[in-house]
Amino acid sequence: MPLTLAIDPPGDLARFRLPAGVAARLRSLLDRQDAGHPLTPDERAEAEGLVEMADLLTLLRLRAERGAS
């Protein structure tokens, strides 16, 4: 059963982004994969987790922007 929570996001939520080093690591993993070099199972799990985190931050940022308009 899905659970919905209502929260008051911090005012600077629109600035939430992956830290530069984390974004660089994700780009590196995805670039390697795109170049035809298979990722190890650990690297694949890491990349999937980072993509999920990036997606979550994007959704939060979009909601904050939508709420501000």
C-alpha positions in Angstrom: 0.0 0.0 0.0 1.5 3.3 -1.0 2.2 5.9 1.6 2.0 9.6 0.9 3.8 12.1 3.1 3.3 15.9 3.1 6.4 17.8 4.0 7.4 21.4 4.0 10.6 21.4 1.9 13.4 23.8 2.8 13.4 27.0 0.9 16.6 26.2 -1.0 15.3 22.9 -2.4 15.5 24.3 -5.9 19.3 24.2 -5.6 19.5 20.5 -4.7 21.8 18.7 -7.1 24.1 15.8 -6.9 27.5 16.9 -5.5 30.0 17.4 -8.3 32.1 14.4 -7.4 29.1 12.1 -7.3 27.8 13.4 -10.6 31.3 12.9 -12.1 31.3 9.3 -10.9 27.9 8.6 -12.4 29.0 10.2 -15.7 32.1 8.0 -15.6 30.1 4.8 -15.1 27.6 5.7 -17.7 30.2 6.8 -20.3 32.1 3.5 -19.8 28.9 1.5 -20.3 28.0 3.6 -23.4 31.4 2.9 -24.8 30.7 -0.8 -24.7 32.6 -1.7 -21.5 30.4 -3.7 -19.2 30.1 -2.7 -15.6 30.7 -5.1 -12.8 27.7 -6.0 -10.8 28.9 -3.6 -8.0 29.4 -0.8 -10.5 26.0 -1.4 -12.0 24.3 -1.3 -8.6 26.2 1.9 -7.8 25.1 3.5 -11.1 21.5 2.5 -10.5 21.5 3.9 -7.0 23.1 7.2 -8.2 20.5 7.5 -11.0 17.7 6.9 -8.5 19.2 9.6 -6.3 19.5 12.0 -9.2 15.9 11.3 -10.2 14.7 12.0 -6.7 16.5 15.3 -6.4 15.1 16.3 -9.8 11.6 15.5 -8.7 12.0 17.4 -5.5 13.5 20.4 -7.3 10.6 20.4 -9.9 8.0 20.3 -7.1 9.7 23.1 -5.3 9.8 25.2 -8.5 6.2 24.4 -9.3 5.2 25.3 -5.8 7.0 28.6 -6.0 5.2 29.7 -9.2 
